[in-house]
Amino acid sequence: MSTPSPFLEPEIETASRATLTGIQDTRLREQVTHAWTSSPFYRHKLTAAGVTPEQVRTLADLPRLPFTTKDELKQDQADHPLWGTLLAVPFEDCLRVHMTSATTGRPLAFLDTRDDWHGFYHCYARSLHAFGVRRSDVVMAAFSYGPWIGYWSGFYAAQDLGALVFPAGGLSTDQRIDALRTYPITVLGCTPSYALFLAEQAAKKGIDLARETKIRLTWHTGEPGASIPATKARIEAAFGARAFDLPGLTEIAAWGFECEASGLTHVHEDYCYPEVLDEADRPVRPGERGELVFTSLYRKAMPLLRYRTRDIVQLADRPCPCGRTLVAFEGGVLARVDDMKKIRGIIVYPRRIEEIVRAHAGVDEFQIVFRRVAGLDEICVRVDPAPAADRDRLRDAVAHDLHVGLGIRAGVEVTEPGALPRFDHKARRVVDERTEVPF
């Protein structure tokens, strides 16, 4: 019997650089022409930048194009409700609407045509296939089925692969636990925060999901937890399964996937072209970090050119042993520019705090509080302990590791077990109580 291929589309995933570049050049020309012709938003932006479609023929011409930011898109929709002037197809050609998550204000609405929607969930399917999802699997997408694209596309992606999909959007956590124990569900998709909450709730009932379910792999999106080694290890131990990170953006695509062979995060370059730029907006070299900027190569309803993601990634400086030739990043999304905090001259990222805190088995949940005391900025990490944890020892150990790992002292408060909020969507663990902050 032949070994199943690890590639869903080897003609793309293992293509030569010349082949990929040819595809990207063609699609870039089409997108720039389409945006210029059909999107008032881009016609205005490109005209203001003095750029015409004839000047953008290859990837080498990308620096001619102006950047696009999320704030611009939100302002465009505020000034021209509901969809803004970005929309580049007749409204009646749109099949779906999805929303970005938002902590303040109205979320950004994104429309897709039928072909756009297929592109989004099909690149997601390529990611799931890379994780090992196959037709023989039974897949539970344990998300609330609201307007967030990552969850709908995960459901459709599993279906695209021919897997049997177990709908769980309207189920409570207890009902999902019961379903995982009752039915032959082999694949679970959810946010990393919800995976940990699911396991915690099961454990309170004396249920060991690693022993009492058939789950063999999990995938996680919506936040970077599954790309953090300590968080990933905790999820894998809780479910007795391999856990994978699937990064994506509502505005762009389910743009990549963690590779089982190396831990590198590959990019679906035929759907979205990545640039990794330094603080001066120059391309970084392999092994260096920078901001990830994407140009959509497939979406027509709302095309995006040189979209600043605000995500920090590190361009890989090694080939992947899996044989894929797609551009790859070390460790997935490492941080967000927007999440950066400055505390007494030290730059701190919440992702780094999670790396440190999740390494402690006695921590069930945590919260990061930035505050100003007597004119000085401070970090306080609130720790929600496991019921059996030695609270004093846990507080001291976490405080020590934070001091070593951050280069700055952080206060640690241990709450009563179960006192901190749990999340079934994107976690909101950071609270900034400062009224005036440098970042």
Buried (B, 14 or more C-beta within 10 A) or exposed (E): EEEEEBBBBEEBBBBEEEBBBEBBBEBBBBBBBBBBEBBBBBBEBBEEEEBEBEEBEEBEBBBBBBBBBBEBBBEBBEEBEEBBBBBBBEEEBBEBBBBBBEEEEEBBBBBBBEBBBBBBBBBBBBBBBBBBBBEEBBBBBBBBEEBBBBBBBBBBBBBBBEBBBBEBEEBEBEEBBBBBBEBEBBBBBBBBBBBBBBBBBBBEEEBEBBEBBBBBBBBBBBBBBBBBEBBBEBBBEBBBBBBBBBBBBBBBBBBBBBBBEBBBBBBBBBBBBBBBBEEEBEBBEEEEBBBBBBBBBBBBBBBBBBBBBBBBBBBBEEEBEBEBBBBBBBBBBBBBBEBBBEBEEEBBBBBBBBBBBBBBEBBBBBBBBBBBEEEEBBBBBBBBBBEEBEBEEBBEBBBEBBBEBBEBBBBBEBBEBBEBEBBBBBBEBBEEEEEEEEE
